[in-house]
């Protein structure tokens, strides 16, 4: 006890915070060893926890801690503690499953701002410029797209199967790398370019979140 207290003073932490860190470290180790982590949490830790199925929508851009861990994390390993929105928690990857990813770029014309007739005319003009080679898809996306992909020159990154609108995904699945097509949705006109061949990668992860 004297050694523990001395170490806490030397590192600038109170005895209580030092003990709490030791407890969290022990929790992580026991979770990783347990054959049934949720049962261990329920029967031994008695901590508030939840199970989340995480869908990895992109394999290049991560929107949150959970999304990033679902893709880069190792099964069984416990990560954290993290602090988010005033809550402190650990995260453990319990399982992963593969999925097909498509890489596409988009120019989106919003029909809540323009008429369908104008959007169609603008879309045809964009396709003509692409066909004539007077501008690249990236240049046209920066100029005309009305979605967030303007900042990435149209690039949506690697998108998991099931995330795109079904009509768009159907066309992407049957098209070839480099193909460009336009398709309508209830939101407007989408001009889509398939920029890479599909690939298999981590698509879904079952993650347990333990609140401390």
C-alpha positions as CSV (number, residue, x, y, z in Angstrom):
1,X,0.0,0.0,0.0
2,X,2.9,2.4,0.8
3,X,4.4,1.8,-2.6
4,X,1.1,2.3,-4.4
5,X,0.5,5.6,-2.5
6,X,4.0,6.8,-3.2
7,X,3.7,6.0,-7.0
8,X,0.3,7.9,-7.1
9,X,1.9,11.0,-5.5
10,X,5.0,10.9,-7.8
11,X,2.8,10.7,-11.0
12,X,0.6,13.6,-9.8
13,X,-2.6,11.5,-9.4
14,X,-4.7,11.0,-6.4
15,X,-4.8,7.6,-4.8
16,X,-8.5,7.2,-5.9
17,X,-7.9,8.0,-9.6
18,X,-4.9,5.7,-9.7
19,X,-7.0,2.8,-8.2
20,X,-9.7,3.5,-10.7
21,X,-7.2,3.2,-13.6
22,X,-6.0,-0.1,-12.2
23,X,-9.6,-1.3,-12.0
24,X,-10.3,-0.4,-15.6
25,X,-7.2,-2.2,-16.7
26,X,-8.3,-5.3,-14.9
27,X,-11.7,-5.1,-16.4
28,X,-10.2,-4.9,-19.9
29,X,-8.0,-7.9,-19.3
30,X,-10.8,-10.0,-17.9
31,X,-13.2,-9.1,-20.8
32,X,-10.5,-10.2,-23.3
33,X,-10.1,-13.5,-21.6
34,X,-13.8,-14.3,-21.1
35,X,-15.4,-16.8,-23.5
36,X,-18.7,-14.9,-23.2
37,X,-18.0,-11.2,-22.6
38,X,-21.7,-10.0,-22.4
39,X,-22.4,-12.6,-19.7
40,X,-19.3,-11.5,-17.9
41,X,-20.4,-7.9,-17.9
42,X,-23.9,-8.9,-16.7
43,X,-22.9,-11.3,-14.0
44,X,-19.6,-10.0,-12.8
45,X,-19.1,-6.4,-13.7
46,X,-22.8,-5.5,-13.4
47,X,-22.1,-2.4,-15.5
48,X,-24.6,-0.7,-17.8
49,X,-23.9,-1.9,-21.3
50,X,-25.4,-2.1,-24.8
51,X,-24.7,-4.1,-28.0
52,X,-24.4,-2.2,-31.2
53,X,-24.3,-3.5,-34.7
54,X,-22.0,-1.1,-36.6
55,X,-22.2,-0.7,-40.3
56,X,-19.0,0.5,-41.9
57,X,-20.2,2.8,-44.6
58,X,-16.7,3.9,-45.7
59,X,-13.3,2.4,-45.4
60,X,-11.4,5.6,-45.7
61,X,-13.4,8.1,-43.7
62,X,-14.6,7.4,-40.2
63,X,-17.3,9.4,-38.5
64,X,-17.0,8.3,-34.9
65,X,-15.0,6.2,-32.4
66,X,-17.3,3.2,-32.9
67,X,-17.2,3.4,-36.7
68,X,-13.4,3.5,-36.7
69,X,-13.0,0.7,-34.2
70,X,-15.5,-1.5,-36.1
71,X,-13.2,-1.4,-39.1
72,X,-9.7,-1.2,-37.6
73,X,-10.2,-3.0,-34.2
74,X,-9.4,-6.6,-33.4
75,X,-12.0,-9.1,-32.3
76,X,-12.1,-9.6,-28.5
77,X,-9.8,-6.7,-27.8
78,X,-11.2,-4.1,-25.4
79,X,-10.5,-0.4,-26.3
80,X,-10.8,2.7,-24.1
81,X,-11.8,4.1,-21.8
82,X,-13.3,6.9,-24.0
83,X,-15.2,10.0,-23.0
84,X,-17.9,11.1,-25.3
85,X,-20.9,13.3,-24.6
86,X,-20.2,13.2,-20.9
87,X,-20.1,9.4,-20.8
88,X,-17.1,7.2,-20.1
89,X,-17.1,3.8,-21.7
90,X,-15.1,0.8,-23.0
91,X,-15.7,-0.8,-26.3
92,X,-15.1,-4.5,-27.3
93,X,-15.4,-5.9,-30.8
94,X,-17.3,-9.2,-30.5
95,X,-17.6,-10.2,-34.2
96,X,-17.2,-9.0,-37.8
97,X,-18.7,-10.0,-41.1
98,X,-17.6,-9.2,-44.6
99,X,-19.4,-7.1,-47.2
100,X,-19.0,-5.9,-50.8
101,X,-17.8,-2.3,-51.1
102,X,-18.3,0.0,-54.1
103,X,-16.2,3.1,-54.9
104,X,-18.2,5.7,-56.6
105,X,-18.3,9.5,-57.3
106,X,-21.4,11.6,-57.5
107,X,-22.7,14.9,-58.9
108,X,-26.0,15.6,-57.3
109,X,-28.6,18.2,-58.5
110,X,-31.2,18.9,-55.9
111,X,-34.7,19.2,-57.4
112,X,-36.0,20.9,-54.3
113,X,-34.1,24.0,-55.6
114,X,-34.4,23.4,-59.4
115,X,-37.2,22.1,-61.5
116,X,-36.9,18.5,-62.8
117,X,-36.7,19.9,-66.4
118,X,-33.8,22.2,-65.5
119,X,-32.0,19.4,-63.6
120,X,-32.3,17.1,-66.6
121,X,-31.0,19.7,-69.0
122,X,-28.0,20.4,-66.7
123,X,-27.4,16.7,-66.2
124,X,-27.3,16.2,-70.0
125,X,-24.9,19.2,-70.4
126,X,-22.6,17.6,-67.8
127,X,-22.6,14.3,-69.5
128,X,-21.8,16.0,-72.9
129,X,-18.8,17.8,-71.4
130,X,-17.6,14.5,-70.0
131,X,-18.0,12.7,-73.3
132,X,-16.3,15.6,-75.2
133,X,-13.4,15.6,-72.7
134,X,-13.7,19.3,-72.0
135,X,-13.8,18.7,-68.2
136,X,-13.2,15.9,-65.8
137,X,-15.8,14.4,-63.5
138,X,-13.9,15.9,-60.5
139,X,-14.0,19.4,-62.0
140,X,-17.7,19.2,-62.8
141,X,-18.5,17.8,-59.3
142,X,-16.8,20.8,-57.7
143,X,-18.7,23.2,-60.0
144,X,-22.2,21.7,-60.1
145,X,-22.7,19.1,-57.3
146,X,-25.1,20.3,-54.5
147,X,-24.1,17.6,-52.0
148,X,-21.4,17.3,-49.4
149,X,-19.2,15.5,-52.0
150,X,-18.4,18.8,-53.5
151,X,-15.5,19.0,-51.0
152,X,-14.1,15.7,-52.2
153,X,-14.5,16.4,-55.9
154,X,-17.4,14.0,-56.1
155,X,-15.7,11.1,-54.3
156,X,-18.0,9.2,-51.9
157,X,-15.2,6.8,-51.0
158,X,-15.7,3.0,-50.5
159,X,-19.4,2.5,-49.7
160,X,-20.8,-0.7,-48.2
161,X,-23.4,-2.6,-50.1
162,X,-26.8,-1.7,-48.7
163,X,-25.9,1.9,-48.0
164,X,-26.5,3.4,-51.5
165,X,-30.1,4.0,-52.7
166,X,-31.3,0.6,-54.2
167,X,-31.7,2.0,-57.7
168,X,-28.2,3.5,-57.7
169,X,-26.7,0.3,-56.2
170,X,-28.4,-1.8,-58.9
171,X,-26.8,0.3,-61.6
172,X,-23.4,0.4,-59.9
173,X,-23.4,-3.4,-59.5
174,X,-23.9,-4.1,-63.2
175,X,-21.7,-1.3,-64.5
176,X,-18.0,-1.4,-65.1
177,X,-15.1,0.7,-63.7
178,X,-15.2,4.1,-65.4
179,X,-18.8,4.0,-66.4
180,X,-20.9,7.1,-65.8
181,X,-24.7,7.1,-65.7
182,X,-27.5,9.3,-64.4
183,X,-30.4,8.2,-62.2
184,X,-33.3,9.9,-60.5
185,X,-34.4,9.7,-56.9
186,X,-37.1,11.5,-54.9
187,X,-34.3,14.1,-53.9
188,X,-33.1,14.9,-57.4
189,X,-30.7,13.8,-60.1
190,X,-27.6,11.7,-59.4
191,X,-24.8,11.5,-61.9
192,X,-22.7,8.5,-60.8
193,X,-19.3,7.4,-61.8
194,X,-18.0,3.9,-60.8
195,X,-14.3,4.7,-60.0
196,X,-13.0,1.3,-58.8
197,X,-13.9,-2.4,-59.1
198,X,-15.8,-3.8,-56.1
199,X,-13.9,-5.3,-53.1
200,X,-14.6,-7.4,-50.1
201,X,-13.8,-5.9,-46.7
202,X,-15.2,-5.6,-43.2
203,X,-18.7,-4.5,-43.5
204,X,-20.4,-5.1,-40.2
205,X,-19.2,-5.4,-36.6
206,X,-21.0,-6.4,-33.4
207,X,-19.7,-4.1,-30.7
208,X,-20.3,-4.1,-26.9
209,X,-20.2,-0.8,-25.2
210,X,-19.7,-0.9,-21.4
211,X,-20.5,2.3,-19.6
212,X,-18.2,2.9,-16.6
